[in-house]
Amino acid sequence: MASDTHAASATSRTAKLRRYLRFVDENFGIDKLSRTPTDADHTAGYYEDSYWAYHFVHSKEGAIHMALNPGGTFDRAGYYGQPCIVERVMRETDAHEVLELASGRGFSSRYLAAQHPERAFTGIDLTAKHVRAARRSATEYPNVSFLQANFHDLPFADESFDLVFVVESLCHSDDLAQALHEAHRVLRPGGRFIVIDGFRVGDAAAHGDDWATAATLVERSMSVDRFFDRDDFLASAQQTGFACETHNDLSQAILPTLRRYEDRALQYYESRLMNTLFRWFLPRNMLQNSVAGALMPLTIEQGIHSYDQITLQKE
């Protein structure tokens, strides 16, 4: 009975996938979207174009990451899930100098600075608009600062921080070895590097051509060349001089957020009026978020993508 239910679920998921791929092809062109550039300039432009979509559709508080809702029901309090993970590690390790890579509009570092006025927080981001927004939102917290910088070339001296963290952004790296090297360089001995991000799990092509296409479209629609293979990432971290301290698969906890994205993507795809108006007035980069919104719940459930928290320790 269980195997029959699983087979029926897999068949239903595949049928839904093919339907969604038709929507994507009609709106963006699968071949064209699969060739979307993912360099640093395009990534910055992607976030600039998506600024108001994140504000009105996602989080007016400035979160641009997915909420963690392990109970299975969406709750905006879940946006604090990632900074709370960082907070636990801070307390466990007595970290006082904390750096956030790709800090966006400052949501996580601002929250941490408010909770811990005795500690110092720094956020860096590639996008000038994000940095300006982060600074405006944190004027009342003298223990946090934000600057524009690239996490492949950090403007800090060696061993400047006790803890470094990054949420849903290391996936944009076009040189993982360099990004890991920089995080390792600025950490003090024994310091922690917390990575919370999407990863590939296994070979997407083993699930079939449509699933391999879906995995690529999810990534390219978010200006990611390709999510790092989880095992390869851990091996690269070890080669850099990190030891894996903890690894938690949080994939199920982001599904409520992904379901919201899926519903809104379908509203866009299935409404002729909404589709026409949005395509006329809104940037393509903003609209492409609908691709990941529709497809990522499926690739997570299929076991192609995962969402993980990995805490590394500098040896």
C-alpha positions in Angstrom: 0.0 0.0 0.0 2.8 2.5 0.9 4.6 1.7 -2.3 1.4 2.3 -4.3 0.9 5.7 -2.6 4.5 6.7 -3.3 4.2 5.7 -6.9 1.0 7.7 -7.3 2.6 10.7 -5.7 5.6 10.5 -8.0 3.3 10.3 -11.0 1.3 13.3 -9.9 4.5 15.3 -9.3 5.8 14.5 -12.7 2.5 15.5 -14.4 2.6 18.8 -12.4 6.2 19.3 -13.5 5.4 19.0 -17.2 2.5 21.4 -16.8 4.7 24.0 -15.1 7.5 23.6 -17.7 5.0 24.5 -20.4 4.1 27.7 -18.4 7.8 28.5 -18.1 8.5 27.9 -21.8 5.5 30.0 -22.9 6.6 33.0 -20.7 10.3 32.9 -20.8 11.5 30.3 -23.2 13.3 27.4 -21.6 16.3 27.5 -23.8 16.7 31.2 -23.3 16.3 31.0 -19.5 18.8 28.1 -19.3 21.4 30.4 -20.8 20.8 33.3 -18.4 24.1 34.8 -17.3 25.0 34.5 -13.6 28.1 36.7 -13.2 28.4 39.2 -10.4 27.0 42.1 -12.4 23.9 40.1 -13.5 23.4 38.9 -9.9 23.5 42.5 -8.6 21.0 43.5 -11.3 18.8 40.6 -10.4 18.5 41.8 -6.8 18.0 45.4 -7.9 15.2 44.4 -10.2 13.6 42.2 -7.6 13.8 44.7 -4.8 10.1 45.6 -4.6 8.9 42.1 -5.3 10.7 41.0 -2.2 9.3 43.9 -0.3 5.6 43.6 -1.2 5.3 39.8 -1.9 7.8 38.4 0.5 8.7 40.4 3.6 8.1 44.1 4.3 10.6 43.7 7.2 13.5 43.2 4.8 14.0 39.4 4.9 14.9 38.1 1.4 15.4 34.5 2.6 12.9 31.7 3.1 11.1 31.3 6.4 11.8 28.2 8.5 8.5 26.6 9.5 9.2 23.0 10.7 5.5 22.7 11.8 4.4 22.7 8.2 2.4 25.9 8.3 3.7 29.2 7.0 4.4 31.8 9.7 6.3 35.0 9.2 8.1 34.4 12.5 10.0 31.7 10.5 12.1 34.5 8.9 13.9 34.7 12.2 14.8 31.0 12.0 18.2 31.6 10.3 19.4 34.4 12.5 18.3 32.4 15.5 20.5 29.5 14.3 23.4 32.0 14.2 22.5 33.3 17.6 22.7 29.8 19.1 26.2 29.3 17.7 27.2 32.8 18.9 26.2 31.9 22.4 27.8 28.5 22.4 31.1 29.8 21.1 31.0 33.2 22.8 31.5 34.9 19.5 31.7 38.7 19.8 32.9 39.8 16.3 30.4 38.6 13.7 30.5 39.0 9.9 27.5 38.4 7.6 28.3 37.7 3.9 25.7 38.9 1.4 23.7 40.6 4.2 21.0 41.9 1.8 18.8 44.6 3.5 20.3 43.8 6.9 17.5 41.7 8.3 19.6 39.1 10.1 22.4 41.3 11.3 20.0 44.0 12.4 18.0 41.4 14.5 21.2 40.1 16.0 22.6 43.6 16.8 19.3 44.5 18.6 19.4 41.3 20.7 23.1 41.6 21.5 24.3 45.2 22.0 27.5 44.0 23.6 28.6 42.3 20.3 29.8 43.8 17.0 28.2 42.9 13.7 29.3 43.7 10.1 27.4 43.0 6.9 28.8 43.1 3.4 26.7 42.9 0.2 27.3 43.2 -3.5 24.2 45.3 -4.2 24.4 49.1 -3.5 20.7 49.3 -3.0 20.7 46.6 -0.4 23.5 48.3 1.5 21.7 51.7 1.6 18.5 50.0 2.8 20.4 48.0 5.5 22.0 51.2 6.7 18.7 53.1 6.9 17.1 50.2 8.8 19.8 50.0 11.4 20.5 53.6 12.4 19.5 53.0 16.0 22.0 50.1 16.4 25.6 51.5 16.8 27.0 47.9 17.0 26.2 47.0 13.4 27.6 48.4 10.1 27.1 47.6 6.4 29.4 48.1 3.4 29.4 47.2 -0.2 31.9 44.4 -0.9 32.3 41.0 -2.6 32.8 37.9 -0.5 35.5 36.7 -2.9 37.7 39.6 -1.8 36.9 40.7 1.8 38.2 44.1 2.9 39.3 42.8 6.3 42.5 41.8 8.0 43.3 38.2 8.7 41.6 36.7 11.8 39.2 39.7 12.3 36.1 37.7 13.3 34.9 35.0 15.6 32.0 34.0 13.4 31.1 34.4 9.7 27.7 33.4 8.3 25.9 33.5 5.0 22.2 32.8 4.1 21.1 31.8 0.7 23.9 33.5 -1.1 27.0 31.4 -1.3 25.3 29.7 -4.1 26.0 32.8 -6.2 29.8 32.2 -6.0 31.6 31.6 -9.2 34.7 30.6 -7.3 33.9 28.5 -4.3 37.5 27.8 -3.4 38.2 31.6 -3.2 35.0 32.3 -1.2 35.9 29.6 1.3 39.5 30.8 1.5 38.3 34.3 2.3 35.9 33.2 5.0 38.7 31.0 6.5 41.2 33.8 6.3 39.2 36.4 8.2 38.2 33.9 10.9 40.2 33.5 14.1 41.4 30.0 14.9 38.5 27.9 16.1 36.0 30.3 14.6 32.8 29.2 12.9 31.4 29.6 9.4 27.7 29.0 9.1 26.3 28.3 5.6 22.6 28.1 5.1 21.8 27.5 1.5 20.4 25.4 -1.3 22.4 22.5 -2.6 22.2 19.8 -5.3 21.8 16.2 -4.0 22.9 13.5 -6.4 22.5 13.5 -10.2 19.4 15.4 -11.4 19.6 13.6 -14.8 19.0 10.3 -13.1 15.4 11.5 -12.4 14.9 12.1 -16.2 15.4 15.0 -18.6 12.5 17.0 -17.4 13.8 17.0 -13.8 17.3 17.9 -14.9 15.8 20.8 -16.9 13.7 21.9 -13.8 16.8 21.9 -11.6 18.6 24.2 -14.0 15.7 26.5 -14.4 15.2 26.9 -10.6 18.9 27.9 -10.3 19.1 30.2 -13.4 15.9 32.0 -12.5 17.6 33.1 -9.2 20.8 34.1 -11.0 22.6 31.0 -9.8 24.8 29.1 -12.3 24.3 25.8 -10.4 23.8 24.9 -6.8 26.8 23.2 -5.4 26.7 19.5 -4.9 26.4 19.1 -1.2 29.1 16.4 -0.8 31.4 18.4 -3.1 30.9 21.5 -1.0 31.8 19.6 2.2 34.9 18.2 0.5 36.0 21.7 -0.6 35.4 23.1 2.8 37.6 20.4 4.3 40.4 21.1 1.8 40.3 24.7 2.8 40.9 23.9 6.4 37.4 23.6 7.8 35.9 20.8 9.8 32.2 20.1 9.6 30.8 20.6 13.1 27.1 20.3 12.3 24.9 19.6 9.3 21.1 19.9 9.4 18.8 19.3 6.4 16.1 22.0 6.7 14.4 21.2 3.4 11.0 20.3 4.9 11.0 23.5 6.9 11.1 25.7 3.8 8.2 24.0 2.0 5.5 26.2 3.5 7.3 29.2 2.0 7.7 27.4 -1.3 4.0 26.6 -1.4 3.2 30.3 -1.1 5.6 31.0 -4.0 4.0 28.2 -6.0 0.5 29.6 -5.5 1.5 33.1 -6.5 3.4 31.8 -9.5 0.3 30.0 -10.7 -1.8 33.1 -10.3 0.6 34.8 -12.7 0.8 32.0 -15.2 -2.9 31.3 -15.3 -4.3 34.8 -15.4 -4.1 36.2 -18.9 -4.7 39.8 -17.6 -2.1 39.5 -14.8 0.4 37.9 -17.2 0.0 40.6 -19.8 0.2 43.5 -17.3 3.1 42.1 -15.4 5.1 41.4 -18.5 4.4 44.9 -19.8 5.4 46.8 -16.6 7.8 44.7 -14.6 11.5 43.7 -15.2 12.1 40.2 -16.5 14.5 39.5 -13.6 11.6 40.1 -11.2 9.2 37.9 -13.1 11.7 35.1 -13.4 11.2 34.5 -9.6 8.0 32.8 -10.6 10.0 30.0 -12.2 11.7 29.0 -9.0 8.4 29.6 -7.2 6.7 27.0 -9.3 9.4 24.5 -9.7 11.5 24.5 -6.5 8.8 22.8 -4.3 8.9 19.9 -6.8 12.7 19.6 -7.0 12.8 19.7 -3.2 10.2 16.9 -2.9 11.9 14.9 -5.7 15.2 15.0 -3.7 17.2 16.9 -6.3 17.6 20.0 -4.3 18.0 20.4 -0.5 18.2 23.3 1.9 20.9 22.8 4.5 22.5 24.4 7.5 26.2 23.6 7.7 28.4 24.9 10.5 32.1 24.7 9.7 34.9 25.2 12.2 38.3 26.7 11.3 40.9 24.1 12.3 
